């Protein structure tokens, strides 16, 4: 009887352990299939009120309806997007913390290998939302009416003209450096803490030229605070049909510098959660209201069809920007 009792006790323990194991094995998939069950944070590494921030809030509003949970936008500005990326890379890989990833995160890593994130390996790449070219701006009452005017003035007094950016390695920095290199002129780079400061620096007269993304530039153009001389896209923008491309202005074919943004999460997010997020953002990006909102802001919506396609795109972009940084001799100052 004692032997039988011991066997039954052991059998009970085995069954109990198996039950615990089965519960643990099935809990995660059940949780993933129910995702999301609470609000999701979307970290925006740009100042509130700027073009990327406004677009992120519009996208979050529509995607939240698809997900059935609020998408709370938080601005975390600093070091050209590095601070936000470092913070998000350390968050749990559960899909509840996202970041507006951008082409500038690639250049920041190329310029500063010591930063605590890798745009390729530290994140789960959910979906690319679109491209946004930069707009070459000057103060509205500046003497420069065309790109040729800026080039002529810069050649007449090398080093006397400058250009503002949202920080070293930012989209505006790359555009300004590529322009100066292509035009063969010496422009002084003036980095600010964020892209939202570019236009005010032009209005104050602290900077000669600036290259903010179109979503930031267009509202300021409508206020007649600044003048547009060129865009960095391959074709003229529908919202600025009278403004030539840099390629047109300089007679080149290689000055297409579209910044891009997309939705990232920390590396290791379960595939069912990734699929849920991708589907929700894809539907939001195809929403007529979102598409119209983005187009008016100068952003071209072009979502990647799958997370895997976004992975490949980022790998290719890393190779491209590595060449741009090297050719333009961009380095930390």
DRENDO-1510 file (C-alpha; in Angstrom, 1 decimal, always signed):
<recs>
REC; n; res; u; v; w
REC; 1; UNK; +0.0; +0.0; +0.0 .
REC; 2; UNK; +2.8; +2.4; +0.9 .
REC; 3; UNK; +4.5; +1.6; -2.5 .
REC; 4; UNK; +1.2; +2.3; -4.3 .
REC; 5; UNK; +0.7; +5.5; -2.4 .
REC; 6; UNK; +4.2; +6.7; -3.4 .
REC; 7; UNK; +3.5; +5.9; -7.0 .
REC; 8; UNK; +0.3; +7.8; -7.0 .
REC; 9; UNK; +2.0; +10.8; -5.3 .
REC; 10; UNK; +4.7; +10.8; -8.0 .
REC; 11; UNK; +2.1; +10.4; -10.7 .
REC; 12; UNK; +0.3; +13.4; -9.3 .
REC; 13; UNK; +3.4; +15.5; -9.3 .
REC; 14; UNK; +4.2; +14.5; -12.9 .
REC; 15; UNK; +0.6; +15.5; -13.9 .
REC; 16; UNK; +0.9; +18.8; -12.0 .
REC; 17; UNK; +4.3; +19.6; -13.6 .
REC; 18; UNK; +2.9; +18.8; -17.0 .
REC; 19; UNK; -0.1; +21.0; -16.4 .
REC; 20; UNK; +2.2; +23.9; -15.4 .
REC; 21; UNK; +4.3; +23.4; -18.5 .
REC; 22; UNK; +1.3; +23.2; -20.7 .
REC; 23; UNK; -0.1; +26.4; -19.2 .
REC; 24; UNK; +3.3; +28.2; -19.7 .
REC; 25; UNK; +3.5; +27.0; -23.2 .
REC; 26; UNK; +0.0; +28.1; -24.2 .
REC; 27; UNK; -0.1; +31.4; -22.2 .
REC; 28; UNK; +2.2; +33.3; -24.5 .
REC; 29; UNK; +0.4; +32.4; -27.8 .
REC; 30; UNK; -2.9; +33.2; -26.2 .
REC; 31; UNK; -1.6; +36.5; -25.0 .
REC; 32; UNK; -0.1; +37.2; -28.5 .
REC; 33; UNK; -3.4; +36.4; -30.2 .
REC; 34; UNK; -5.2; +38.8; -28.0 .
REC; 35; UNK; -2.8; +41.6; -28.6 .
REC; 36; UNK; -3.2; +44.4; -27.8 .
REC; 37; UNK; -4.9; +44.4; -24.4 .
REC; 38; UNK; -3.7; +47.8; -23.2 .
REC; 39; UNK; -2.5; +51.2; -24.7 .
REC; 40; UNK; +0.6; +51.2; -26.9 .
REC; 41; UNK; +3.3; +53.9; -26.7 .
REC; 42; UNK; +4.7; +55.4; -29.9 .
REC; 43; UNK; +7.9; +57.3; -29.2 .
REC; 44; UNK; +8.6; +60.1; -31.6 .
REC; 45; UNK; +12.2; +61.4; -31.6 .
REC; 46; UNK; +11.2; +64.8; -32.9 .
REC; 47; UNK; +9.8; +67.9; -31.2 .
REC; 48; UNK; +6.1; +68.3; -30.8 .
REC; 49; UNK; +4.5; +70.4; -33.5 .
REC; 50; UNK; +7.0; +69.6; -36.3 .
REC; 51; UNK; +6.0; +67.8; -39.5 .
REC; 52; UNK; +7.0; +64.2; -38.4 .
REC; 53; UNK; +5.3; +64.6; -35.1 .
REC; 54; UNK; +2.1; +65.9; -36.6 .
REC; 55; UNK; +2.0; +63.0; -39.1 .
REC; 56; UNK; +2.8; +60.4; -36.4 .
REC; 57; UNK; -0.2; +61.6; -34.4 .
REC; 58; UNK; -2.5; +61.4; -37.4 .
REC; 59; UNK; -1.3; +57.9; -38.2 .
REC; 60; UNK; -1.5; +56.8; -34.5 .
REC; 61; UNK; -5.1; +58.1; -34.4 .
REC; 62; UNK; -6.2; +55.9; -37.3 .
REC; 63; UNK; -4.1; +52.9; -36.4 .
REC; 64; UNK; -5.5; +52.9; -32.8 .
REC; 65; UNK; -9.0; +52.4; -34.3 .
REC; 66; UNK; -7.7; +49.3; -36.1 .
REC; 67; UNK; -5.9; +48.0; -33.0 .
REC; 68; UNK; -8.8; +48.7; -30.6 .
REC; 69; UNK; -6.5; +50.3; -28.1 .
REC; 70; UNK; -5.1; +53.9; -27.7 .
REC; 71; UNK; -1.8; +54.7; -29.4 .
REC; 72; UNK; -0.2; +57.2; -27.1 .
REC; 73; UNK; +2.4; +59.5; -28.8 .
REC; 74; UNK; +5.4; +60.6; -26.6 .
REC; 75; UNK; +8.0; +63.0; -27.8 .
REC; 76; UNK; +11.6; +62.1; -26.7 .
REC; 77; UNK; +13.9; +64.6; -28.3 .
REC; 78; UNK; +17.7; +64.5; -28.0 .
REC; 79; UNK; +21.0; +63.8; -29.8 .
REC; 80; UNK; +19.4; +63.7; -33.3 .
REC; 81; UNK; +17.1; +60.8; -32.4 .
REC; 82; UNK; +19.8; +58.7; -30.5 .
REC; 83; UNK; +18.2; +59.2; -27.1 .
REC; 84; UNK; +14.8; +57.8; -28.2 .
REC; 85; UNK; +16.3; +54.9; -30.1 .
REC; 86; UNK; +18.5; +53.9; -27.1 .
REC; 87; UNK; +15.5; +54.0; -24.8 .
REC; 88; UNK; +13.2; +52.0; -27.0 .
REC; 89; UNK; +15.9; +49.4; -27.9 .
REC; 90; UNK; +15.9; +48.5; -24.1 .
REC; 91; UNK; +12.2; +48.1; -23.7 .
REC; 92; UNK; +10.4; +44.7; -23.5 .
REC; 93; UNK; +9.8; +43.0; -26.9 .
REC; 94; UNK; +6.1; +42.8; -26.4 .
REC; 95; UNK; +4.8; +45.2; -29.0 .
REC; 96; UNK; +3.7; +47.8; -26.5 .
REC; 97; UNK; +6.5; +50.3; -27.2 .
REC; 98; UNK; +7.1; +51.5; -30.7 .
REC; 99; UNK; +9.3; +54.2; -32.2 .
REC; 100; UNK; +9.1; +56.3; -35.3 .
REC; 101; UNK; +12.3; +54.9; -36.9 .
REC; 102; UNK; +14.0; +57.0; -39.6 .
REC; 103; UNK; +16.9; +57.1; -42.1 .
REC; 104; UNK; +18.7; +59.4; -39.6 .
REC; 105; UNK; +19.0; +56.5; -37.2 .
REC; 106; UNK; +21.2; +54.7; -39.7 .
REC; 107; UNK; +23.5; +57.7; -40.2 .
REC; 108; UNK; +23.8; +58.3; -36.5 .
REC; 109; UNK; +25.0; +54.7; -36.0 .
REC; 110; UNK; +27.4; +55.1; -38.9 .
REC; 111; UNK; +28.8; +58.3; -37.4 .
REC; 112; UNK; +28.8; +57.1; -33.8 .
REC; 113; UNK; +29.3; +53.3; -33.6 .
REC; 114; UNK; +29.4; +53.5; -29.8 .
REC; 115; UNK; +25.7; +54.5; -29.5 .
REC; 116; UNK; +23.7; +51.9; -27.7 .
REC; 117; UNK; +21.5; +50.6; -30.5 .
REC; 118; UNK; +21.9; +49.2; -34.0 .
REC; 119; UNK; +19.2; +50.1; -36.5 .
REC; 120; UNK; +19.5; +46.7; -38.1 .
REC; 121; UNK; +19.7; +44.3; -35.2 .
REC; 122; UNK; +18.2; +46.2; -32.2 .
REC; 123; UNK; +14.8; +46.6; -33.6 .
REC; 124; UNK; +11.9; +44.7; -35.1 .
REC; 125; UNK; +11.0; +46.6; -38.3 .
REC; 126; UNK; +7.2; +46.7; -38.6 .
REC; 127; UNK; +6.5; +48.9; -41.7 .
REC; 128; UNK; +7.9; +51.8; -43.6 .
REC; 129; UNK; +5.3; +54.5; -43.8 .
REC; 130; UNK; +6.8; +56.8; -46.5 .
REC; 131; UNK; +9.4; +59.2; -47.9 .
REC; 132; UNK; +9.8; +62.9; -47.3 .
REC; 133; UNK; +12.2; +64.9; -49.4 .
REC; 134; UNK; +13.9; +68.0; -48.0 .
REC; 135; UNK; +13.2; +71.5; -49.1 .
REC; 136; UNK; +16.0; +74.0; -49.6 .
REC; 137; UNK; +14.8; +77.1; -47.8 .
REC; 138; UNK; +16.1; +80.7; -47.3 .
REC; 139; UNK; +14.5; +83.6; -45.4 .
REC; 140; UNK; +11.7; +85.2; -47.3 .
REC; 141; UNK; +13.5; +88.5; -47.7 .
REC; 142; UNK; +16.9; +87.0; -48.4 .
REC; 143; UNK; +18.6; +88.1; -51.6 .
REC; 144; UNK; +18.7; +84.6; -53.0 .
REC; 145; UNK; +15.9; +83.8; -55.5 .
REC; 146; UNK; +17.4; +80.6; -57.0 .
REC; 147; UNK; +19.9; +77.9; -56.1 .
REC; 148; UNK; +22.3; +79.5; -58.5 .
REC; 149; UNK; +22.2; +82.7; -56.4 .
REC; 150; UNK; +23.3; +80.7; -53.3 .
REC; 151; UNK; +26.1; +79.0; -55.2 .
REC; 152; UNK; +27.4; +82.2; -56.6 .
REC; 153; UNK; +27.4; +83.9; -53.2 .
REC; 154; UNK; +29.1; +80.9; -51.6 .
REC; 155; UNK; +31.8; +80.9; -54.3 .
REC; 156; UNK; +32.4; +84.6; -54.0 .
REC; 157; UNK; +32.9; +84.4; -50.2 .
REC; 158; UNK; +33.9; +80.8; -49.2 .
REC; 159; UNK; +32.9; +79.9; -45.7 .
REC; 160; UNK; +30.7; +83.0; -45.2 .
REC; 161; UNK; +27.4; +81.1; -45.7 .
REC; 162; UNK; +26.0; +78.4; -43.5 .
REC; 163; UNK; +23.2; +75.9; -43.3 .
REC; 164; UNK; +21.1; +74.8; -40.3 .
REC; 165; UNK; +20.2; +71.2; -39.5 .
REC; 166; UNK; +18.5; +69.3; -36.7 .
REC; 167; UNK; +21.8; +67.8; -35.6 .
REC; 168; UNK; +24.8; +66.0; -36.9 .
REC; 169; UNK; +23.8; +63.1; -39.1 .
REC; 170; UNK; +20.2; +64.4; -39.5 .
REC; 171; UNK; +18.4; +64.4; -42.9 .
REC; 172; UNK; +19.0; +68.1; -43.2 .
REC; 173; UNK; +22.7; +67.7; -42.4 .
REC; 174; UNK; +23.1; +65.1; -45.1 .
REC; 175; UNK; +21.1; +67.2; -47.7 .
REC; 176; UNK; +23.2; +70.3; -47.0 .
REC; 177; UNK; +26.5; +68.4; -47.1 .
REC; 178; UNK; +25.5; +66.7; -50.3 .
REC; 179; UNK; +24.4; +70.0; -51.9 .
REC; 180; UNK; +27.7; +71.7; -50.9 .
REC; 181; UNK; +29.7; +68.8; -52.2 .
REC; 182; UNK; +27.8; +68.7; -55.5 .
REC; 183; UNK; +28.0; +72.5; -56.0 .
REC; 184; UNK; +31.6; +72.6; -55.0 .
REC; 185; UNK; +31.1; +75.3; -52.4 .
REC; 186; UNK; +32.1; +75.8; -48.7 .
REC; 187; UNK; +29.1; +76.0; -46.4 .
REC; 188; UNK; +29.4; +76.0; -42.6 .
REC; 189; UNK; +27.2; +73.4; -40.9 .
REC; 190; UNK; +25.2; +74.7; -37.9 .
REC; 191; UNK; +23.6; +71.8; -36.0 .
REC; 192; UNK; +20.7; +72.5; -33.7 .
REC; 193; UNK; +19.0; +70.2; -31.2 .
REC; 194; UNK; +16.1; +69.4; -33.4 .
REC; 195; UNK; +14.7; +69.9; -36.9 .
REC; 196; UNK; +12.0; +72.2; -35.6 .
REC; 197; UNK; +14.7; +74.8; -35.0 .
REC; 198; UNK; +15.8; +75.1; -38.6 .
REC; 199; UNK; +13.1; +77.5; -39.8 .
REC; 200; UNK; +13.4; +79.8; -36.8 .
REC; 201; UNK; +17.1; +80.0; -37.4 .
REC; 202; UNK; +16.5; +81.2; -40.9 .
REC; 203; UNK; +13.9; +83.7; -39.9 .
REC; 204; UNK; +16.2; +85.2; -37.3 .
REC; 205; UNK; +19.0; +85.3; -39.8 .
REC; 206; UNK; +21.3; +83.0; -37.9 .
REC; 207; UNK; +21.4; +80.6; -40.8 .
REC; 208; UNK; +21.5; +81.2; -44.6 .
REC; 209; UNK; +20.0; +78.0; -45.8 .
REC; 210; UNK; +18.1; +75.1; -44.3 .
REC; 211; UNK; +16.9; +71.7; -45.5 .
REC; 212; UNK; +14.0; +70.7; -43.4 .
REC; 213; UNK; +11.7; +67.8; -44.5 .
REC; 214; UNK; +8.8; +68.9; -46.7 .
REC; 215; UNK; +6.3; +68.2; -43.9 .
REC; 216; UNK; +8.0; +70.8; -41.8 .
REC; 217; UNK; +8.7; +73.2; -44.6 .
REC; 218; UNK; +5.4; +73.5; -46.4 .
REC; 219; UNK; +3.4; +75.0; -43.5 .
REC; 220; UNK; +6.1; +77.6; -43.1 .
REC; 221; UNK; +6.0; +78.4; -46.8 .
REC; 222; UNK; +2.2; +78.9; -46.5 .
REC; 223; UNK; +2.9; +81.4; -43.8 .
REC; 224; UNK; +5.3; +83.2; -46.1 .
REC; 225; UNK; +8.1; +83.1; -43.5 .
REC; 226; UNK; +10.6; +81.4; -45.9 .
REC; 227; UNK; +11.2; +80.9; -49.6 .
REC; 228; UNK; +11.7; +77.5; -51.3 .
REC; 229; UNK; +14.6; +77.2; -53.8 .
REC; 230; UNK; +14.6; +73.5; -54.5 .
REC; 231; UNK; +13.5; +70.1; -53.3 .
REC; 232; UNK; +15.6; +67.0; -53.0 .
REC; 233; UNK; +13.2; +64.5; -54.6 .
REC; 234; UNK; +13.5; +62.9; -58.0 .
REC; 235; UNK; +10.5; +64.9; -59.3 .
REC; 236; UNK; +8.9; +68.1; -58.3 .
REC; 237; UNK; +6.4; +67.8; -55.4 .
REC; 238; UNK; +2.7; +68.0; -56.1 .
REC; 239; UNK; +2.4; +70.5; -53.3 .
REC; 240; UNK; +5.2; +72.7; -54.6 .
REC; 241; UNK; +5.0; +72.4; -58.4 .
REC; 242; UNK; +6.8; +75.6; -59.1 .
REC; 243; UNK; +9.9; +74.6; -57.0 .
REC; 244; UNK; +12.6; +72.8; -59.1 .
REC; 245; UNK; +14.5; +69.8; -57.9 .
REC; 246; UNK; +18.1; +70.1; -56.9 .
REC; 247; UNK; +19.0; +67.9; -59.9 .
REC; 248; UNK; +17.3; +70.5; -62.2 .
REC; 249; UNK; +18.9; +73.4; -60.5 .
REC; 250; UNK; +22.4; +72.0; -60.6 .
REC; 251; UNK; +22.1; +69.9; -63.8 .
REC; 252; UNK; +22.7; +66.6; -62.1 .
REC; 253; UNK; +21.0; +63.2; -61.7 .
REC; 254; UNK; +22.3; +62.0; -58.3 .
REC; 255; UNK; +20.9; +64.4; -55.8 .
REC; 256; UNK; +17.8; +62.5; -54.7 .
REC; 257; UNK; +17.8; +62.5; -50.9 .
REC; 258; UNK; +14.5; +61.4; -49.6 .
REC; 259; UNK; +14.3; +60.9; -45.9 .
REC; 260; UNK; +12.1; +58.0; -44.8 .
REC; 261; UNK; +10.2; +57.0; -41.6 .
REC; 262; UNK; +8.6; +53.9; -40.4 .
REC; 263; UNK; +7.4; +52.0; -37.3 .
REC; 264; UNK; +9.9; +50.0; -35.3 .
REC; 265; UNK; +9.7; +48.0; -32.1 .
REC; 266; UNK; +12.4; +46.4; -29.9 .
REC; 267; UNK; +14.1; +43.3; -31.4 .
REC; 268; UNK; +12.4; +40.0; -30.7 .
REC; 269; UNK; +8.7; +40.9; -30.9 .
REC; 270; UNK; +6.7; +37.7; -31.5 .
REC; 271; UNK; +5.6; +37.2; -35.1 .
REC; 272; UNK; +1.9; +37.2; -34.4 .
REC; 273; UNK; +2.2; +40.6; -32.7 .
REC; 274; UNK; +4.4; +41.9; -35.6 .
REC; 275; UNK; +1.7; +40.7; -38.1 .
REC; 276; UNK; -1.0; +42.4; -36.1 .
REC; 277; UNK; +0.9; +45.7; -35.9 .
REC; 278; UNK; +1.8; +45.6; -39.6 .
REC; 279; UNK; -1.8; +44.9; -40.7 .
REC; 280; UNK; -3.1; +47.8; -38.5 .
REC; 281; UNK; -0.6; +50.3; -39.8 .
REC; 282; UNK; -0.9; +49.2; -43.4 .
REC; 283; UNK; -4.7; +49.7; -43.2 .
REC; 284; UNK; -4.1; +53.1; -41.6 .
REC; 285; UNK; -1.7; +54.2; -44.3 .
REC; 286; UNK; -4.2; +53.3; -46.9 .
REC; 287; UNK; -6.9; +55.3; -45.2 .
REC; 288; UNK; -8.0; +58.1; -47.6 .
REC; 289; UNK; -7.8; +60.7; -44.9 .
REC; 290; UNK; -4.3; +59.8; -43.9 .
REC; 291; UNK; -3.1; +59.6; -47.5 .
REC; 292; UNK; -4.5; +63.1; -48.2 .
REC; 293; UNK; -3.0; +64.5; -45.0 .
REC; 294; UNK; +0.4; +63.1; -45.8 .
REC; 295; UNK; +0.3; +64.2; -49.5 .
REC; 296; UNK; -0.5; +67.8; -48.5 .
REC; 297; UNK; +2.4; +67.8; -46.1 .
REC; 298; UNK; +4.8; +66.6; -48.9 .
REC; 299; UNK; +5.2; +63.0; -47.7 .
REC; 300; UNK; +4.9; +60.2; -50.2 .
REC; 301; UNK; +3.2; +57.2; -48.6 .
REC; 302; UNK; +4.9; +54.0; -49.6 .
REC; 303; UNK; +4.4; +51.2; -47.1 .
REC; 304; UNK; +6.5; +48.1; -47.3 .
REC; 305; UNK; +4.3; +45.0; -48.0 .
REC; 306; UNK; +5.8; +43.0; -45.2 .
REC; 307; UNK; +8.1; +43.3; -42.2 .
REC; 308; UNK; +10.7; +41.2; -44.1 .
REC; 309; UNK; +10.6; +43.7; -47.0 .
REC; 310; UNK; +11.3; +46.5; -44.5 .
REC; 311; UNK; +14.3; +44.4; -43.1 .
REC; 312; UNK; +15.8; +44.2; -46.6 .
REC; 313; UNK; +15.1; +47.9; -47.3 .
REC; 314; UNK; +17.0; +48.9; -44.1 .
REC; 315; UNK; +19.9; +46.7; -45.0 .
REC; 316; UNK; +20.1; +48.4; -48.4 .
REC; 317; UNK; +19.8; +51.9; -46.9 .
REC; 318; UNK; +22.6; +51.2; -44.5 .
REC; 319; UNK; +24.9; +50.4; -47.4 .
REC; 320; UNK; +23.7; +53.6; -49.3 .
REC; 321; UNK; +24.2; +55.9; -46.4 .
REC; 322; UNK; +27.6; +54.5; -45.6 .
REC; 323; UNK; +28.7; +55.6; -49.1 .
REC; 324; UNK; +27.1; +59.1; -48.6 .
REC; 325; UNK; +28.8; +59.7; -45.3 .
REC; 326; UNK; +32.1; +58.6; -46.8 .
REC; 327; UNK; +31.8; +60.6; -50.0 .
REC; 328; UNK; +30.6; +63.8; -48.2 .
REC; 329; UNK; +33.3; +63.5; -45.5 .
REC; 330; UNK; +30.7; +63.8; -42.8 .
REC; 331; UNK; +32.1; +63.4; -39.3 .
REC; 332; UNK; +31.3; +64.4; -35.8 .
REC; 333; UNK; +32.5; +67.9; -35.1 .
</recs>
